[in-house]
Amino acid sequence: MAFRLLYLIFCQLTGWLALLTRGQASKNAELLVLRHEVAVLRRQVARPRLSWPDRAVLSALTRLLPRQRRRHRFVTPETLLRWHRALVNRHWIKPHRPPGRPSTSQELRRLILQMAAENPTWGYRRIHGELVQLGYRVAPSTVWLLFKRAGIDPAPRRASLTWRQFLSAQAESILACDFFHVDTVLLRRLYVLFVLEVASRRVHILGMTPNPTGGWVTQQARNLLMDLGDRVGQFRFLIRDRDAKFTDSFDVVFGSEGIRILRTPVRAPRANAFAERWVGTVRRELLDRMLIVGRRHLETVLSDYVVHYNQHRPHRSLGQMPPLGAVASPAPAVGGQVVRRDRLGGLLHEYAQVA
């Protein structure tokens, strides 16, 4: 503020020095123009707003005017006295804090809501204890009130486990299975049964048939357990829908290995989202781009695509690594060469760095 006042004074002095070079007639004409402008502004502006440097400059210049001219300015002697009283009061009176509790900072509000979103089993008391350990001084009632305003239940009753949270927590031990169908050139529909390991996204094609039955599906389940071998012990859950082809004997096969069957709700494909997403992937990248002649043709292209999917195709959820976790290629050397490998007649491309 002090620098601003000095700057305004400097500008005024520079303007006064410039007036010394002007003639009297020019000065009188300018005064008449300025008076008329002020009269016009007074008819339109009820009460102008001035900053304190403006007040200081006007107060100093008003003292140079004759007494009969001072009352014609919008800064009157009464105004000057009122400004002085306000200045004295502000100097001697301590800053007054408004009554009530101090407001909660925006940063602390975001932190509280973040804790509530990331920890659905925590009530407002639990979150308050965590804040105290972090060094924040806040009352439990403040956390409770913030929850209410955000539409969050302060009690842990809001902690019902969702499918997304369950799948994220148990991904290492979950298998997901489902069917998808393929219509051949001769309009013959084939059903494909597959299983996906949720944690690694590895896909197993169990079989395909034009007429899937409960006995056929059960036999494919036995084949899968034999293929998994020693790794079958790491799985604890199998997600499937309520298709009638998944019979009780199918569940018994997995139950004998300690794998619990989780049936999705009726007409809820999102409950088996990983399997549904793989079906969309294989359709977009393969089945929607070629014609299938028959069962043997479908077996060939699916087996080749599954090798590409498991061993080469990058996955965002795996840090752009394939499901089988192949070692990433080293940084390309100067002058290195990138070669392309074609799959399925050039429908799919794989790239590798060679020396």
Backbone hydrogen bonds, N-H to C=O, Kabsch-Sander energy under -0.5 kcal/mol:
donor,donor_aa,acceptor,acceptor_aa,energy
5,L,1,M,-2.3
6,L,2,A,-2.4
7,Y,3,F,-2.3
8,L,4,R,-2.3
9,I,5,L,-2.4
10,F,6,L,-2.4
11,C,7,Y,-2.3
12,Q,8,L,-2.2
13,L,9,I,-2.6
14,T,10,F,-2.3
15,G,11,C,-2.1
16,W,12,Q,-2.3
17,L,13,L,-2.3
18,A,14,T,-1.7
19,L,15,G,-1.2
20,L,16,W,-0.9
20,L,17,L,-0.6
21,T,18,A,-0.9
22,R,19,L,-1.4
27,K,23,G,-1.8
28,N,24,Q,-2.6
29,A,25,A,-2.2
30,E,26,S,-2.0
31,L,27,K,-2.3
32,L,28,N,-2.1
33,V,29,A,-2.1
34,L,30,E,-2.7
35,R,31,L,-2.5
36,H,32,L,-2.0
37,E,33,V,-2.3
38,V,34,L,-2.5
39,A,35,R,-2.3
40,V,36,H,-2.2
41,L,37,E,-2.4
42,R,38,V,-2.4
43,R,39,A,-1.2
44,Q,40,V,-0.7
44,Q,41,L,-0.9
45,V,41,L,-3.0
46,A,44,Q,-0.6
50,L,48,P,-0.5
55,R,51,S,-2.1
56,A,52,W,-2.1
57,V,53,P,-2.3
58,L,54,D,-2.5
59,S,55,R,-2.4
60,A,56,A,-2.1
61,L,57,V,-2.4
62,T,58,L,-2.3
63,R,59,S,-1.0
64,L,61,L,-1.2
65,L,62,T,-1.2
69,R,66,P,-1.2
70,R,66,P,-1.0
70,R,67,R,-0.6
71,R,67,R,-0.7
72,H,69,R,-1.1
73,R,70,R,-1.2
76,T,74,F,-0.8
80,L,76,T,-2.1
81,L,77,P,-2.4
82,R,78,E,-2.2
83,W,79,T,-2.4
84,H,80,L,-2.0
85,R,81,L,-2.2
86,A,82,R,-2.2
87,L,83,W,-2.1
88,V,84,H,-2.2
89,N,85,R,-2.5
90,R,86,A,-2.3
91,H,87,L,-1.3
92,W,88,V,-1.8
93,I,89,N,-2.2
97,R,95,P,-0.6
109,R,105,S,-2.0
110,R,106,Q,-2.2
111,L,107,E,-1.9
112,I,108,L,-2.3
113,L,109,R,-2.3
114,Q,110,R,-2.1
115,M,111,L,-2.3
116,A,112,I,-2.1
117,A,113,L,-2.0
118,E,114,Q,-2.3
119,N,115,M,-1.6
122,W,119,N,-1.8
124,Y,154,P,-1.8
127,I,123,G,-2.1
128,H,124,Y,-2.0
129,G,125,R,-2.1
130,E,126,R,-1.7
131,L,127,I,-2.1
132,V,128,H,-2.2
133,Q,129,G,-1.8
134,L,130,E,-1.3
135,G,132,V,-1.3
136,Y,131,L,-2.5
138,V,136,Y,-0.9
142,T,139,A,-0.7
143,V,139,A,-1.3
144,W,140,P,-2.4
145,L,141,S,-2.6
146,L,142,T,-2.2
147,F,143,V,-2.1
148,K,144,W,-2.1
149,R,145,L,-2.3
150,A,146,L,-1.5
151,G,148,K,-1.1
152,I,147,F,-2.9
158,R,155,A,-1.4
159,A,156,P,-2.0
166,F,162,T,-2.4
167,L,163,W,-2.8
168,S,164,R,-2.1
169,A,165,Q,-2.2
170,Q,166,F,-2.2
173,S,170,Q,-1.7
174,I,171,A,-1.3
175,L,237,F,-2.2
176,A,196,L,-2.3
177,C,239,I,-2.4
178,D,194,F,-1.7
180,F,192,V,-1.6
182,V,190,L,-2.4
184,T,182,V,-0.6
184,T,188,R,-2.4
185,V,292,I,-2.3
187,L,184,T,-1.6
189,R,187,L,-0.5
190,L,182,V,-2.9
191,Y,209,T,-2.6
192,V,180,F,-3.1
193,L,207,G,-2.7
194,F,178,D,-2.0
195,V,204,H,-2.5
196,L,176,A,-3.2
197,E,202,R,-2.8
198,V,174,I,-1.7
198,V,196,L,-0.7
199,A,171,A,-1.1
201,R,197,E,-2.5
204,H,195,V,-2.9
206,L,193,L,-2.1
206,L,204,H,-0.8
207,G,193,L,-1.4
209,T,191,Y,-2.1
217,V,213,T,-2.4
218,T,214,G,-2.1
219,Q,215,G,-2.0
220,Q,216,W,-1.8
221,A,217,V,-1.7
222,R,218,T,-1.7
223,N,219,Q,-2.1
224,L,220,Q,-2.0
225,L,221,A,-1.9
226,M,222,R,-1.8
227,D,223,N,-2.1
228,L,224,L,-2.4
229,G,225,L,-1.5
231,R,228,L,-2.0
232,V,229,G,-1.4
233,G,230,D,-0.9
234,Q,231,R,-1.6
235,F,232,V,-1.2
236,R,173,S,-2.7
237,F,173,S,-2.2
238,L,260,R,-2.3
239,I,175,L,-3.0
240,R,262,L,-2.2
246,F,243,D,-1.6
247,T,245,K,-1.4
251,D,247,T,-1.5
252,V,248,D,-2.2
253,V,249,S,-1.7
254,F,250,F,-1.2
255,G,251,D,-2.6
256,S,252,V,-2.0
257,E,254,F,-1.2
258,G,255,G,-1.6
259,I,254,F,-2.3
260,R,236,R,-3.0
260,R,258,G,-0.6
262,L,238,L,-3.2
263,R,261,I,-0.6
264,T,240,R,-2.1
268,A,265,P,-1.1
271,A,268,A,-1.6
272,N,269,P,-1.4
273,A,270,R,-1.2
276,E,272,N,-2.1
277,R,273,A,-2.4
278,W,274,F,-1.7
279,V,275,A,-1.9
280,G,276,E,-1.9
281,T,277,R,-2.0
282,V,278,W,-2.7
283,R,279,V,-1.8
284,R,280,G,-2.3
285,E,281,T,-2.6
286,L,282,V,-1.2
287,L,282,V,-2.1
288,D,283,R,-2.8
289,R,286,L,-1.7
290,M,287,L,-0.8
293,V,291,L,-0.5
298,L,294,G,-2.2
299,E,295,R,-2.5
300,T,296,R,-2.0
301,V,297,H,-2.4
302,L,298,L,-2.4
303,S,299,E,-2.1
304,D,300,T,-2.0
305,Y,301,V,-2.3
306,V,302,L,-2.7
307,V,303,S,-1.7
308,H,304,D,-1.9
309,Y,305,Y,-3.0
310,N,306,V,-2.9
311,Q,307,V,-2.2
312,H,308,H,-1.8
313,R,308,H,-2.6
315,H,321,M,-0.9
318,L,315,H,-0.8
319,G,316,R,-1.5
320,Q,315,H,-2.5
321,M,315,H,-0.8
324,L,310,N,-2.4
325,G,322,P,-1.9
336,G,333,A,-2.3
337,Q,354,V,-1.4
339,V,337,Q,-0.5
339,V,352,A,-2.6
341,R,350,E,-3.6
343,R,348,L,-2.7
346,G,343,R,-0.5
347,L,343,R,-0.8
347,L,344,L,-0.8
348,L,343,R,-2.1
350,E,341,R,-2.5
352,A,339,V,-2.2
354,V,337,Q,-2.8
